[in-house]
Amino acid sequence: MKTDPIVQELVDSYGNWMRKESKRPCGGAARMTRDLYPYNALFSPIQINRLTIKNRIVMAPMGNLDMCEETGRPNNKMIQYFLARAKGGVGLITTGLIPISHGIDHTVTEMGQLSYFPRIDRSRTVFSGWRDLAQGCHSYGNRIFIQLTAGLGRVGSPECLINSFKFPVSASINPNFYISAIPCMPLSDGKLNRIIKNAGQAAADAQFAGIDGTYLHGHEGYLLEQLSNRAFNRRKLGKYADWQRFGINMVQEIRHRTGPHYPIMYRIDLSLALNETYGEEGMREKALKKFKNGRSIAETLDYMENLVKAGVDIFDVDLGCYDNWWLPHPPAGMPAGCFLDISKIAKEHFTRKNIRSNANIPVPIVAVGKLGYPDLAEQSLRDEKCDMVMLGRPLLADPEWCNKAYRGEVEKIRPCIGCQEGCINEFVDGGHIQCAVNPRSGCEDILPERPAKPDIKKRIGVVGAGPAGMCFTLEALKQGHQVELIEKTGDLGGKMISGAVPKIKYDFDNYLQYLRSGIEAAKTNGNLKLLLNTTADIPWLKGQNYDALVFANGTMSLAPRFEGADKIRSLQVTDLLVNPGLLQNAKKVVIIGGGVVGCETAYYLCYEHDCEVTIVEMMPYLMDGACTANRAYLLYYMKKAGVTIHNCAKVLGFEQGGVKVNLNISKTRPNPYNCWQPILPKNIENPLAKKPGPENRDETIPAELVVYAMGGRADLAPFLAAQAAQTAPEIYNIGDSFAGGKVLEATRAAYNLANRI
């Protein structure tokens, strides 16, 4: 089984970059600093074919799913979403996926011939939306490329089989990503020829609509890559048995239809990195075993050269595919600039061979992967590791990223926290793109940039200085209200303080510092009063005579009493994280609870404190509800570090030096380390899934310390007591104290309330 040494080194280092012995890739834990300001490289122009882009920043292709009309026409929601980033100063905007295979790839079309994707292939009824979008971007001096996809293929939802009795498709007979027992049927050469013709027509329509270029989605294991990578294309007959031909013919058709000067961009991964990720043992898994023969870096570079000869002007490059989803969707724990070594390989290759586009200019290479830190982005260009940088989630978190970086206002950039709750999970669950830290993302059409000021300015008490309390305070101050922020401890942040401790949570810490600096800056405003170390009991609150009270006091940690609890040392996960000294040299640690916090803590204890960690979780799946990329990243690197995971397990009690558990040992128990397949949404039934059997056994797990990571319950008591006592004319409850949940829900509630109170 072939592997690429550089890919193997990178994949290994993405999990242990915080260790001293690691060959730390790229930026490690990057911070929002401005040491390299002014950013002369970032804000210099670049030429793509004959098109000049005003700076080196590209908006990544994400965001338009479920934001169009069901006919596929771009509507105001989608247009305003993109225009917010155009106004923010990005040089080149790229749309998200636009399929050109409706009627061929059954996974891209909904029942009733509707679509959750925007379309440019349907009819003239969709064109006006594209023209409005292009003209809007141009009014801000931006360029916009449309991203065309040949289809989803094996990574599309298999619901088409249930709803329409049509199999998903692929290059060859390949297992579906979501339900591997469902095969994807190979497309005929005739249908592939139709997709190529559709690509040419879509590009011609986009050009006529005023869109500045075409962008082909050829990475991550989507249908275009399924045809252009031998891991997925195992055809023996027909012209597309040549794995390069489909992509090259598509580019040639677009060039034929649009002429020599219309820019063509191509997104590609230098390697699927599957062999390097899973090794010989992992690649024997039924869902993966067909995919061992992926492109090497050398083969990819050769393919890229041939794509340039066919008409490609610019590439962006990364690693990975759906089956190791944390690579193309780097979560919080991945190091900053994780793919700069990959873009450098491509750039050096093209420079060394003097490869030039059909416009006789160098072919720009765009770097991707956690580059939303201005100093790191600037340094990558100065070091000639790339020609442009692509930002996706950072522009969701702060559409004004570019303008703020240009002005040197780095401390005002709202950082992405890498949670992928809003940008990925929302549309997976049937919503549209949003952002955990920016409530306006995806809602620009209904939430104005400058909300109307209230007629009456109020004196508001805010109980709790976690993310919900701080976000509400900052927004309410903008509205001219007087705010008293009340915190029972001596610090700002709530549960964010403990959550930001592990080194893999450096993005979360960046956000915590952003909120704290916002509160600190607001203290100069006479409308803010900060009351730390203050207990907001009912008599005290009644004496303050607030016009409104907002409770954002968080959750109560859960810790059920187990038999023998006095026989072993135990503590809450939040207490351990804020005071690692409580470990007291304990090396054998059992964590009860396999949610996100439990798994991040297991990772932290293993990689940063060299502990032997065991996780005990009652449910079949760990981190159920977390983004697939974030979840898989933690599972994969916990397994590499030797973390033991027991799912479908029940804690029976404690004894001296151990935790008594009842373990499910049935063959149908889900593999707790499965990071190559997602958990299906709860409303999607998998008729082929097998339930865990009844086979069990009791076991004692050696432990020197037990850590409770069982989540929390919304602490409703303070709000309900205040409501009963009528402590203020208006009383509200937001954030975790309303419904223990996520940052996304806390910030959204805080923003909405602050702008209507």
BELNORHU-V379894 format. One record per residue. N is the residue number from 1. RES is the residue in one small letter. NEAR is the number of other ideal C-beta (glycine too) atoms within 10 Angstrom. Layout:
BEGIN
((N & RES & NEAR) (N & RES & NEAR))
END
This chain:
BEGIN
((1 & m & 11) (2 & k & 9) (3 & t & 18) (4 & d & 22) (5 & p & 9) (6 & i & 15) (7 & v & 25) (8 & q & 16) (9 & e & 14) (10 & l & 23) (11 & v & 26) (12 & d & 17) (13 & s & 18) (14 & y & 23) (15 & g & 24) (16 & n & 17) (17 & w & 23) (18 & m & 19) (19 & r & 14) (20 & k & 6) (21 & e & 6) (22 & s & 16) (23 & k & 10) (24 & r & 15) (25 & p & 23) (26 & c & 27) (27 & g & 23) (28 & g & 17) (29 & a & 17) (30 & a & 22) (31 & r & 18) (32 & m & 22) (33 & t & 13) (34 & r & 16) (35 & d & 10) (36 & l & 17) (37 & y & 17) (38 & p & 13) (39 & y & 24) (40 & n & 11) (41 & a & 19) (42 & l & 23) (43 & f & 17) (44 & s & 13) (45 & p & 10) (46 & i & 19) (47 & q & 16) (48 & i & 24) (49 & n & 20) (50 & r & 12) (51 & l & 18) (52 & t & 11) (53 & i & 23) (54 & k & 18) (55 & n & 23) (56 & r & 26) (57 & i & 29) (58 & v & 28) (59 & m & 28) (60 & a & 24) (61 & p & 23) (62 & m & 20) (63 & g & 27) (64 & n & 26) (65 & l & 20) (66 & d & 19) (67 & m & 25) (68 & c & 23) (69 & e & 18) (70 & e & 13) (71 & t & 16) (72 & g & 24) (73 & r & 20) (74 & p & 26) (75 & n & 16) (76 & n & 15) (77 & k & 18) (78 & m & 28) (79 & i & 23) (80 & q & 20) (81 & y & 24) (82 & f & 27) (83 & l & 22) (84 & a & 20) (85 & r & 26) (86 & a & 23) (87 & k & 19) (88 & g & 19) (89 & g & 23) (90 & v & 30) (91 & g & 23) (92 & l & 28) (93 & i & 27) (94 & t & 26) (95 & t & 25) (96 & g & 22) (97 & l & 18) (98 & i & 27) (99 & p & 29) (100 & i & 27) (101 & s & 27) (102 & h & 18) (103 & g & 12) (104 & i & 21) (105 & d & 27) (106 & h & 25) (107 & t & 26) (108 & v & 26) (109 & t & 23) (110 & e & 16) (111 & m & 9) (112 & g & 7) (113 & q & 12) (114 & l & 12) (115 & s & 22) (116 & y & 17) (117 & f & 21) (118 & p & 28) (119 & r & 24) (120 & i & 25) (121 & d & 18) (122 & r & 15) (123 & s & 10) (124 & r & 7) (125 & t & 12) (126 & v & 21) (127 & f & 17) (128 & s & 12) (129 & g & 23) (130 & w & 25) (131 & r & 15) (132 & d & 18) (133 & l & 27) (134 & a & 22) (135 & q & 13) (136 & g & 17) (137 & c & 24) (138 & h & 15) (139 & s & 11) (140 & y & 15) (141 & g & 11) (142 & n & 26) (143 & r & 23) (144 & i & 25) (145 & f & 25) (146 & i & 27) (147 & q & 20) (148 & l & 26) (149 & t & 26) (150 & a & 30) (151 & g & 28) (152 & l & 27) (153 & g & 28) (154 & r & 29) (155 & v & 24) (156 & g & 24) (157 & s & 22) (158 & p & 25) (159 & e & 17) (160 & c & 21) (161 & l & 18) (162 & i & 14) (163 & n & 12) (164 & s & 12) (165 & f & 8) (166 & k & 14) (167 & f & 17) (168 & p & 28) (169 & v & 26) (170 & s & 27) (171 & a & 28) (172 & s & 21) (173 & i & 13) (174 & n & 26) (175 & p & 21) (176 & n & 23) (177 & f & 25) (178 & y & 22) (179 & i & 20) (180 & s & 18) (181 & a & 13) (182 & i & 18) (183 & p & 17) (184 & c & 29) (185 & m & 14) (186 & p & 20) (187 & l & 27) (188 & s & 13) (189 & d & 15) (190 & g & 9) (191 & k & 14) (192 & l & 25) (193 & n & 16) (194 & r & 16) (195 & i & 25) (196 & i & 19) (197 & k & 14) (198 & n & 22) (199 & a & 25) (200 & g & 20) (201 & q & 16) (202 & a & 21) (203 & a & 29) (204 & a & 18) (205 & d & 18) (206 & a & 27) (207 & q & 19) (208 & f & 12) (209 & a & 19) (210 & g & 15) (211 & i & 25) (212 & d & 22) (213 & g & 25) (214 & t & 30) (215 & y & 27) (216 & l & 26) (217 & h & 25) (218 & g & 28) (219 & h & 25) (220 & e & 22) (221 & g & 29) (222 & y & 24) (223 & l & 34) (224 & l & 28) (225 & e & 29) (226 & q & 28) (227 & l & 29) (228 & s & 27) (229 & n & 28) (230 & r & 16) (231 & a & 24) (232 & f & 26) (233 & n & 23) (234 & r & 16) (235 & r & 18) (236 & k & 6) (237 & l & 7) (238 & g & 13) (239 & k & 12) (240 & y & 21) (241 & a & 14) (242 & d & 14) (243 & w & 23) (244 & q & 19) (245 & r & 17) (246 & f & 27) (247 & g & 26) (248 & i & 18) (249 & n & 20) (250 & m & 31) (251 & v & 26) (252 & q & 16) (253 & e & 22) (254 & i & 26) (255 & r & 21) (256 & h & 12) (257 & r & 18) (258 & t & 20) (259 & g & 9) (260 & p & 11) (261 & h & 12) (262 & y & 22) (263 & p & 25) (264 & i & 26) (265 & m & 26) (266 & y & 27) (267 & r & 27) (268 & i & 26) (269 & d & 27) (270 & l & 29) (271 & s & 28) (272 & l & 30) (273 & a & 25) (274 & l & 27) (275 & n & 25) (276 & e & 25) (277 & t & 26) (278 & y & 22) (279 & g & 13) (280 & e & 10) (281 & e & 7) (282 & g & 18) (283 & m & 17) (284 & r & 11) (285 & e & 16) (286 & k & 9) (287 & a & 17) (288 & l & 21) (289 & k & 11) (290 & k & 15) (291 & f & 24) (292 & k & 17) (293 & n & 18) (294 & g & 24) (295 & r & 23) (296 & s & 16) (297 & i & 19) (298 & a & 11) (299 & e & 16) (300 & t & 23) (301 & l & 19) (302 & d & 14) (303 & y & 20) (304 & m & 24) (305 & e & 16) (306 & n & 14) (307 & l & 25) (308 & v & 21) (309 & k & 14) (310 & a & 20) (311 & g & 25) (312 & v & 27) (313 & d & 26) (314 & i & 29) (315 & f & 25) (316 & d & 28) (317 & v & 28) (318 & d & 26) (319 & l & 29) (320 & g & 27) (321 & c & 28) (322 & y & 22) (323 & d & 26) (324 & n & 25) (325 & w & 26) (326 & w & 27) (327 & l & 31) (328 & p & 22) (329 & h & 25) (330 & p & 27) (331 & p & 23) (332 & a & 23) (333 & g & 24) (334 & m & 25) (335 & p & 26) (336 & a & 24) (337 & g & 28) (338 & c & 26) (339 & f & 30) (340 & l & 25) (341 & d & 19) (342 & i & 28) (343 & s & 28) (344 & k & 19) (345 & i & 21) (346 & a & 24) (347 & k & 22) (348 & e & 13) (349 & h & 19) (350 & f & 21) (351 & t & 13) (352 & r & 8) (353 & k & 10) (354 & n & 7) (355 & i & 15) (356 & r & 12) (357 & s & 21) (358 & n & 16) (359 & a & 17) (360 & n & 6) (361 & i & 14) (362 & p & 17) (363 & v & 23) (364 & p & 22) (365 & i & 25) (366 & v & 25) (367 & a & 30) (368 & v & 28) (369 & g & 28) (370 & k & 26) (371 & l & 29) (372 & g & 27) (373 & y & 25) (374 & p & 28) (375 & d & 20) (376 & l & 22) (377 & a & 30) (378 & e & 24) (379 & q & 20) (380 & s & 25) (381 & l & 20) (382 & r & 13) (383 & d & 11) (384 & e & 13) (385 & k & 23) (386 & c & 27) (387 & d & 22) (388 & m & 25) (389 & v & 30) (390 & m & 28) (391 & l & 23) (392 & g & 24) (393 & r & 26) (394 & p & 26) (395 & l & 29) (396 & l & 30) (397 & a & 26) (398 & d & 25) (399 & p & 28) (400 & e & 20) (401 & w & 27) (402 & c & 29) (403 & n & 16) (404 & k & 19) (405 & a & 30) (406 & y & 18) (407 & r & 13) (408 & g & 13) (409 & e & 14) (410 & v & 20) (411 & e & 14) (412 & k & 17) (413 & i & 23) (414 & r & 22) (415 & p & 26) (416 & c & 28) (417 & i & 28) (418 & g & 29) (419 & c & 25) (420 & q & 25) (421 & e & 22) (422 & g & 29) (423 & c & 25) (424 & i & 21) (425 & n & 23) (426 & e & 22) (427 & f & 21) (428 & v & 15) (429 & d & 11) (430 & g & 10) (431 & g & 14) (432 & h & 20) (433 & i & 23) (434 & q & 21) (435 & c & 30) (436 & a & 28) (437 & v & 27) (438 & n & 22) (439 & p & 23) (440 & r & 20) (441 & s & 28) (442 & g & 28) (443 & c & 19) (444 & e & 21) (445 & d & 17) (446 & i & 10) (447 & l & 16) (448 & p & 10) (449 & e & 10) (450 & r & 6) (451 & p & 15) (452 & a & 9) (453 & k & 10) (454 & p & 14) (455 & d & 5) (456 & i & 8) (457 & k & 14) (458 & k & 18) (459 & r & 16) (460 & i & 27) (461 & g & 26) (462 & v & 29) (463 & v & 26) (464 & g & 27) (465 & a & 28) (466 & g & 26) (467 & p & 29) (468 & a & 31) (469 & g & 31) (470 & m & 29) (471 & c & 26) (472 & f & 30) (473 & t & 29) (474 & l & 20) (475 & e & 21) (476 & a & 27) (477 & l & 20) (478 & k & 16) (479 & q & 19) (480 & g & 13) (481 & h & 21) (482 & q & 18) (483 & v & 28) (484 & e & 19) (485 & l & 29) (486 & i & 27) (487 & e & 24) (488 & k & 14) (489 & t & 13) (490 & g & 8) (491 & d & 12) (492 & l & 23) (493 & g & 22) (494 & g & 26) (495 & k & 20) (496 & m & 22) (497 & i & 17) (498 & s & 20) (499 & g & 25) (500 & a & 21) (501 & v & 19) (502 & p & 22) (503 & k & 18) (504 & i & 24) (505 & k & 24) (506 & y & 23) (507 & d & 29) (508 & f & 21) (509 & d & 21) (510 & n & 22) (511 & y & 28) (512 & l & 23) (513 & q & 16) (514 & y & 20) (515 & l & 24) (516 & r & 16) (517 & s & 13) (518 & g & 18) (519 & i & 18) (520 & e & 12) (521 & a & 13) (522 & a & 18) (523 & k & 11) (524 & t & 7) (525 & n & 12) (526 & g & 7) (527 & n & 18) (528 & l & 20) (529 & k & 13) (530 & l & 17) (531 & l & 17) (532 & l & 13) (533 & n & 10) (534 & t & 16) (535 & t & 10) (536 & a & 22) (537 & d & 11) (538 & i & 13) (539 & p & 8) (540 & w & 13) (541 & l & 22) (542 & k & 14) (543 & g & 9) (544 & q & 15) (545 & n & 11) (546 & y & 22) (547 & d & 16) (548 & a & 19) (549 & l & 24) (550 & v & 33) (551 & f & 30) (552 & a & 31) (553 & n & 30) (554 & g & 23) (555 & t & 20) (556 & m & 15) (557 & s & 17) (558 & l & 15) (559 & a & 16) (560 & p & 9) (561 & r & 7) (562 & f & 18) (563 & e & 12) (564 & g & 15) (565 & a & 13) (566 & d & 8) (567 & k & 14) (568 & i & 19) (569 & r & 14) (570 & s & 18) (571 & l & 15) (572 & q & 18) (573 & v & 26) (574 & t & 22) (575 & d & 13) (576 & l & 24) (577 & l & 24) (578 & v & 16) (579 & n & 12) (580 & p & 13) (581 & g & 7) (582 & l & 15) (583 & l & 17) (584 & q & 9) (585 & n & 9) (586 & a & 18) (587 & k & 14) (588 & k & 16) (589 & v & 23) (590 & v & 26) (591 & i & 28) (592 & i & 25) (593 & g & 24) (594 & g & 26) (595 & g & 20) (596 & v & 23) (597 & v & 21) (598 & g & 25) (599 & c & 27) (600 & e & 25) (601 & t & 26) (602 & a & 30) (603 & y & 25) (604 & y & 22) (605 & l & 26) (606 & c & 20) (607 & y & 24) (608 & e & 15) (609 & h & 14) (610 & d & 10) (611 & c & 22) (612 & e & 18) (613 & v & 27) (614 & t & 21) (615 & i & 26) (616 & v & 24) (617 & e & 25) (618 & m & 15) (619 & m & 14) (620 & p & 17) (621 & y & 17) (622 & l & 26) (623 & m & 22) (624 & d & 14) (625 & g & 16) (626 & a & 23) (627 & c & 26) (628 & t & 21) (629 & a & 26) (630 & n & 27) (631 & r & 24) (632 & a & 25) (633 & y & 29) (634 & l & 27) (635 & l & 25) (636 & y & 22) (637 & y & 22) (638 & m & 25) (639 & k & 16) (640 & k & 14) (641 & a & 19) (642 & g & 9) (643 & v & 24) (644 & t & 15) (645 & i & 21) (646 & h & 23) (647 & n & 21) (648 & c & 21) (649 & a & 25) (650 & k & 15) (651 & v & 21) (652 & l & 16) (653 & g & 16) (654 & f & 22) (655 & e & 14) (656 & q & 7) (657 & g & 13) (658 & g & 20) (659 & v & 24) (660 & k & 17) (661 & v & 20) (662 & n & 15) (663 & l & 18) (664 & n & 20) (665 & i & 14) (666 & s & 14) (667 & k & 8) (668 & t & 13) (669 & r & 19) (670 & p & 19) (671 & n & 12) (672 & p & 21) (673 & y & 17) (674 & n & 16) (675 & c & 25) (676 & w & 24) (677 & q & 22) (678 & p & 17) (679 & i & 18) (680 & l & 15) (681 & p & 14) (682 & k & 9) (683 & n & 7) (684 & i & 13) (685 & e & 11) (686 & n & 13) (687 & p & 7) (688 & l & 10) (689 & a & 12) (690 & k & 11) (691 & k & 10) (692 & p & 16) (693 & g & 13) (694 & p & 7) (695 & e & 12) (696 & n & 15) (697 & r & 9) (698 & d & 10) (699 & e & 15) (700 & t & 14) (701 & i & 19) (702 & p & 11) (703 & a & 24) (704 & e & 18) (705 & l & 21) (706 & v & 23) (707 & v & 29) (708 & y & 21) (709 & a & 27) (710 & m & 22) (711 & g & 15) (712 & g & 18) (713 & r & 14) (714 & a & 18) (715 & d & 20) (716 & l & 16) (717 & a & 12) (718 & p & 19) (719 & f & 22) (720 & l & 13) (721 & a & 14) (722 & a & 22) (723 & q & 16) (724 & a & 10) (725 & a & 13) (726 & q & 9) (727 & t & 21) (728 & a & 22) (729 & p & 11) (730 & e & 12) (731 & i & 20) (732 & y & 19) (733 & n & 24) (734 & i & 28) (735 & g & 31) (736 & d & 26) (737 & s & 28) (738 & f & 20) (739 & a & 16) (740 & g & 19) (741 & g & 16) (742 & k & 20) (743 & v & 25) (744 & l & 22) (745 & e & 19) (746 & a & 31) (747 & t & 26) (748 & r & 26) (749 & a & 23) (750 & a & 27) (751 & y & 22) (752 & n & 17) (753 & l & 21) (754 & a & 25) (755 & n & 19) (756 & r & 10) (757 & i & 19))
END
